[in-house]
């Protein structure tokens, strides 16, 4: 199981993916704009077994 967490701010989102032991797999900073949601979901899609 992969956990995806998001830290939202006014101008950017920071997302992280952690494995079941809490090991950091990836991190991504996304500027908040009209494409941010799609960018975030596309990034998270690489882990189909994710939990958000």
matplotlib code that plots the C-alpha trace (Angstrom):
import matplotlib.pyplot as plt

x = [0.0, 1.3, 0.0, -0.1, -0.3, -0.8, 0.2, -1.9, -0.9, -2.3, 0.2, 1.5, 0.8, 3.4, 2.7, 4.5, 4.2, 5.2, 5.5, 4.0, 7.0, 7.0, 9.9, 9.7, 9.2, 8.7, 7.8, 6.3, 5.6, 2.8, 1.9, -1.8, -3.5, -6.2, -4.1, -3.0, -5.6, -4.8, -1.1, -1.5, -3.7, -1.4, 1.6, -0.2, -1.5, 1.9, 1.0, -2.3, -2.2, -2.2, -4.3, -4.9]
y = [0.0, 3.4, 6.5, 9.8, 12.9, 16.5, 19.7, 22.5, 26.1, 29.2, 29.1, 25.5, 21.9, 19.6, 15.9, 12.9, 9.2, 6.8, 3.1, 0.9, 1.4, 5.2, 5.3, 8.3, 7.2, 10.5, 14.1, 16.7, 20.4, 21.7, 25.3, 25.9, 26.7, 25.3, 22.2, 21.4, 18.8, 16.9, 17.2, 15.8, 12.9, 12.0, 12.0, 9.8, 7.4, 5.7, 3.9, 2.1, 0.5, 4.0, 5.3, 9.0]
z = [0.0, -0.9, 0.9, -1.0, 1.2, 0.1, 1.9, 0.2, 0.2, -1.5, -4.4, -4.5, -3.4, -2.1, -2.5, -1.2, -1.7, 1.2, 1.2, 4.0, 6.2, 5.8, 3.3, 1.0, -2.6, -4.3, -3.7, -6.1, -5.8, -8.0, -8.7, -8.1, -11.4, -13.6, -14.4, -10.9, -10.2, -13.4, -12.8, -9.3, -10.3, -13.2, -10.8, -8.3, -11.0, -11.1, -7.8, -8.6, -5.1, -3.5, -0.6, -0.4]

ax = plt.figure().add_subplot(projection="3d")
ax.plot(x, y, z, "-o")
ax.set_aspect("equal")
plt.show()
